[in-house]
Amino acid sequence: MSPPPGLFLDNPHQVCKLHKSLYGLKLASREWHTTLSSALISLGYSHSQADQALFTKSSATSFTSLLVYVDDMVLAGDNYAEIQAVKHFLDQTFKIKDLGTLRFFLGLEIARNPDGIHLNQRVYILSLLEDSGSLAAKPAKVPFDPSLKLQLDQGTHLADVLSYRRLVGRLLYLTISRPYIAYVVQKLSLFMCKSMDVHYKAALHVLHYLKSSPTQGLFFSSSSSLKLAGFSDSD
């Protein structure tokens, strides 16, 4: 590196030390995550074992969580003072912009009222329908035709295999707010390596089903005790 104009060095062998990694470098995202993690850990937060992008801080009386996607963050908790404190700390350290109450994040729409919080992916679904040319398609009543048995060598080969992979990948992201399509999407993902026209039509059928209720999602009641129940097949 050459010293910038106007900088006079006493020793010609001195060099400049880079304090901030630049956009475009391969290590930029790693350096940013390391810097942000160190700052949050110094504030008492800890990494989640399930997701390295999730930081949590808990005490006997409060719980706060912070989710990071590159340089976008979602902050939630039951202690308003702690939330204000971490926002002030991040602003002093990195100069953040507070966008207020969460309404939209990575394709997720969040609507809240006194009864609770509703989470859906309406805009994401409409974008999927537009990209696949299915905006004018007739809505389907079920996500998958129960009489259809998909097989590996069924139908004719797709001219554009990547379009099927992209569609199934985007459907996978939709299972966040529409978990009941997970089984169908899992079935469709089995044909990534050898995609046929029948498989693509089945994936479009899922979109036609989603068109019938794009605003449907998950509702978290403010009066719920939030007791989670899990079920699994014995096999």
Secondary structure, 3 states (H helix, E strand, C coil): CCCCCCCCCCCCCCCCCCCCCCCCCCCHHHHHHHHHHHHHHHCCCEECCCCCCEEEEECCCCEEEEEEECCEEEEEECCHHHHHHHHHHHHHHHCCCCCCCCCEECCEEEEEECCEEEEECHHHHHHHHHHCCCCCCCCCCCCCCCCCCCCCCCCCECCCHHHHHHHHHHHHHHCCCCHHHHHHHHHHHHHCCCCEHHHHHHHHHHHHHHHCCCCCCEEEECCCCCCCCCCCCCC
